[in-house]
Structures are given as structure tokens and as C-alpha cells.
């Protein structure tokens, strides 16, 4: 058979094209292209799993991206508010001494029990610990009785002298609470021992400073007066055995001196000296409309200016709301609304370092979802029919319901979702 016969048979067939023999090369090109198309189509069908027969392939082509498991965890949504680190508001010290200010401490000085707060008429005003303010002089009191010539000695209260013609020292009297008669003749002086909770408070401090020899109770006795004299001598004060109302100021503990309200040489004023506590704390002006988180004892996190985080706790919440600075804007309220002061204490003061003041951020728990299924937010995909879904390792998509978003993760739920299921994070 010749080449010509072969070409003739092809041309005479049902699908013959009246082309001259020299067109054979074009027909061969068309046939080859058709064969390539058919092979490609078969490959696509096989890849999509649409072909019949034996084992089925994957339900979708492999996709790029990392696989992560669905995990069970607790999600916590934290909200941040601005705060100010410091020592709190400065409070005036109740200075009851009268006279000229002759000595002032430096601002920022820490004063503890037994230390001098300031000097008035060159007399020290001493800090002691307690909740009851100083409201009277403390000491033995003497009074004359009868109509005779006998009188009470002013020194009897301190044990420094004896009445004329007396047979004993009034200051050496025992701790009895009964008046102790002194002197002779028709007139006599009686020494009365002061009683009260303020006496107990003072004697507790005196004993804590090392001046003992008396019973710590509610009675100011001659032995108490002896200890007071020793204490006064150490301070360079006249040894009277009596504590004046302006000699002592009480506070709950050691204090940090604030800015003085007077200068040396000026008369003592009501705000002569201010103080704060010695522990650093944070004050937050919280929105009055959204302050439900601010409950005493609530744990918070304080982010310092150097980006370190320390633990804090809500200590107090103001009961009066304050309008924002600058007055109200349109509609009667400025943007941000009224605020209430929230004080946050920091138990571990060493964690703050040497920082004394500055702006900070307080983080508190807004919402929390415990023991829920979670995935990274990046694993969520939008479904064509609406809502969200997850892509499994084999390319299937399962619909999920989303809950709390926090810390880069999201709460998910649905009948096809379980802990340990591998889902894909698309690239």
C-alpha cells in the first residue's frame, strides 16, 4: 500500500474533508490538540472525584496553609482603661499645735511612729499610730479640796515636787484609779488618774517605742507619767509628764509627707502639712455608666510605662460621679460622660520598681467563657450561604457558631466541631 492509497481512504470516510493531500499536516495538528484536551478533562474529573469506579479521591484539591487542632480552653476578654500611678490624694494633717512653724520636713519624706512631723515654737510634733484623734491633754490632774490653806502642787502630776508639809510624792502613787489625797491641814490636793480609750492608744504607742514600766490599759497613772518624762527627755522637751493636745498626731501607719501649706516662720495653719500613704496605688477615672467591673476585691492587671505588668486589686470605688473637665458639650454631656474614681492597690510594691508616678493602663476582665472549644480567629472562613465555617484537613467546610473573641482566639460550637479536630488556617 502506497502513501497515496492511505490518504485516499481517510478522505473517503464519513468525516472526510475535501482538502488536497497537502493539508494532512493541519488535520494531524487538530487531532493532537483534541486528544490533549480530552486527557486534561479526564484528569480534572478524577481530581474532583467525579469519576466512577473504585476508591474515591479527596473531596477537594489540596490547599496551602497550616493545620491546627480545635482546643478546649477558657477565653478571657480584657478591657483597658487609663489610670495614674501615685500615692493617692494628699490629706491635711490635723495639726493642733499653735505658734510659729520652726521646722518642716521635705516633701516625699517617710515618717514613722515616734518621728517628728514638724516643729512648732521649736517643739516637736510627733507621729503616733492610732485611729482616735488627739482631743485632750493626757496626764495626771490635780485639784484642791476643802477650805483650808492647803493647795495642790502643780508639779505633783509629774512627780517632780511635793506639796508643802506633804509626807509623800504624789507622782509615786500606785496605779489605783482612786484619787490620791496629798497635803495636810484643812485643805488638800487630790490627783486624778485620767481614763479612756485615748489613754490606751497612747500607752500602746509609748510601750512600742520602748518606754515601759507601766501597765498598758485605759488608765494614765503616775508610772505612765514617769515613762512620759523619759520620752520627753529623748525629744528635748520639758519633762512635764503630761502630753499636750498639740504634741501628738495619730495616723493609721507611717506616712509620706506631701507639699507643705506654710513656710518657715509662718503661723501654723489648718493645711500646714499634708500627707499620703507610703504605698503606691493607681487611681482610675472610670466611666460611671460602665463601672460594673469596679467592685472591691476585683483583681486587675496594671501595665506600667515600661510595658511591665503587675497585679492589682480594686480597693475602693467613689460614690459621687464627677462631670468631665471642661463642662458639658452638645446635648448636655461631654464625650466620655461622668466618671467615678476607682482606687487600685498594688500588694507587691517591689514589682513596681522605683517608679513613683506616671500614666498606666489598667486591664480588667470584661467577659469570660470557661471550658469552651476554641480556634485561632484566622481559621474562620466566610461561607457562601452566610455565617462562618472551618475548613477541615480533607478540604470539607463545616459551619460553626462563634462566641467570645479574645487573645487572638474565638469560641466555636456546632454539631461537627469537637476537640482535636484539625482545621486549616488559609495562607
KADAUR-V454472 format. One line per field, one symbol per residue. burial: 1 if it has 24 or more other ideal C-beta (glycine too) atoms within 12 Angstrom, else 0. A space follows every 10 residues. Layout:
BEGIN
burial = ???
END
This chain:
BEGIN
burial = 0000000000 0000000000 0000000000 0000000000 0000000000 0000000000 0000001111 1010110110 1111111100 0111111010 1011100011 1010111111 0011111111 0101011111 1111000001 1111111111 0110010011 1110100001 1110000111 1111000111 1111111010 1001110011 1111111111 1100101011 1111011111 1000111101 1100000100 0111111111 1111111100 1011000111 1111000001 1111111000 0000000000 0000000111 1111110000 0100000001 1111100010 0111110011 1000000111 1110101111 0111110011 1111001000 1111000
END
